């Protein structure tokens, strides 16, 4: 629950308009149900605010519509409309196989949106990270031994990210 609250705050901070906002969260299938329950609750309760410009707001809503039209993606919006050009908080949940195949899902979503990508093995995550290419940051959550024992995943992260964060958010 604490991790879900931390991540929701980072995703939604200033309507998700930080370049280092977490946009893709990889969650193991065994933890997905509990994490998603807490994450959805935190997103529902998150602070809302306006996006920087009407055009940014319009492009964000257009991107959400694109995502909603991709098969096998569960999409949820947490709408309140408290402000003009409000960054509508949204969440897309997707199996890793769909995320890997659908290149449009791998494009940055500038605004308070996150993908929760459900995976089975860290090898799958490693392959998707390679496909995503360079990133400003990558955060790992959990016991460091879980990641450091998977040298391939850590090596991939080192090659593609400007900064690696342990148990913290980049924002």
N, C-alpha and C positions, 0 to 999 in steps of 0.2 A: 504494500500500500504506500509506503514512504517513497519508494522508487517511482511509482505511478504518479504521485503528487509532484515530485521533483521534475519529472519529464513533462508532465502536462503544463507546469509553469513555464518551462523553457520553450515548449512548442508554441504557447499562446502569448508569451511576453511581447508587448507592443504589437499585437495583431500578427505575430509570427514573422515580423519583418527584420529579422536578424540573419545575416549570411551564415552564421554558425548554428542556426536553429536546428535541433534534431528533426530530420524529415523522414528517415527510415529507421524503424526500430525492429530489430530481429529478435523474436521471442520463440523459445523452444516450445514445441507443441504441448509438452507436459505442464508448462507454466502458463500457457496462453489464456486459459479460461479465467484463472484468478487475476492475472495481470490485467486483462481486458476489463474485467468487472471494476477494478479499482481505477484504471485509467479513464474509462468512460465517466465514472462519477467525478473524477478530478476535472475532466474537460467540461462537464456540465456546470461545475461550480467556478470555473476559471473566469478571471476578469476579462471583460470585453473592452475593445476600443476601436476607433476608426483607423482605417488604413491611410497611408500617407497621401494618396491622390486618387481621385475618382477613376482614372485609367488603370491604376494598379488594382483597385477594387474590382473593376470590370474584368480584367485579365484573370484575376484569382477565381472569380465566380465561373468564368468560362472554363478554366482548367478543372474545377470541381465537376462541371457538367461532363467534360471529357472522361474523367475518371469514373464517374457514375455509369457511363455507357460501356465500360470494359466488362466482359463476362467474367464471372467468378470472383468479383471484387465486392465485398460487403462495404457499403458506404453509409456513413451516418453523419448528420449535421446536428449541431447543438445551437439552435437559433434562438436569439432573444430580441435582436434589433433594438438595442439601447441607443445607438449612435448612428449618425449618417455615415454611409460607406463602411459599415461595421465589417470587420474581418470575421466572417461566420466561421466558428470553430468547427472543424470536421476531422473525421477519422475514417481511414480506409483499411480494412483488414483483408489480407490476401495470402494465399498459399505461395510458398517460395517459388514453385514451378511456374506459376502464372506471372509473378513479378519478374522472373528471369526472362521469360519469353516475350512479354509485352513491354517493348522499349519505351512506349509513351509513359509508363508508370515510373520509369527510371529518371525522368526529367524533374528538375527542381520545381517544387510547388512553393511559390513565394507567398506566404500567408500562414495563418494558424491551422495548418493541416499536418497530419502525420500518417504514414503508412505503418501498420504493424504487419510485418512479414513473418508468417509462421513457418518454422523450419523443423526438420528432423535431425540433421547432423551438421556439425561445424564445417564439414567439407562442402556442403551445399552453400553455406554462408560465404565461404572462401571464394567459390566460383562466382557468386553474385557480386561480391566486392570487386573482383577483378573486372567484371563487366561494367560496373559503375564508373570505374576510372578514378581520377584524382578528386580528392575531397579536402576541404579545409581541416576538418577534424573527424576523428572516430573515437567514440567512447565505448569502453567495455565496463560492464557491471557484473559484480560477483567476486568470488575469491580469485586473486591473481593467478593462482596455480591452475585454474581452469583454462585460462588463456595461454599462459606461458608454457603449459604442457602441450599446447597445439602450436608448435613452431611455425608451421605453414601459414596458419591464419595470422599470427603475429607478424611474420615476414611480409605478408601481403599488405597488412595495415600500415606497416612502416614505409613500404614503397609508395603507397598511394595517398597518405594523409600528411598534412603539414603539422598536425599535432595529435598525439594520442593521449586520451584522458582516461584515468582509472576511477571508476565509481563517482563520476561527476559529470556535469553538463557543460557544454562549451560556452553557453551564454552567460 
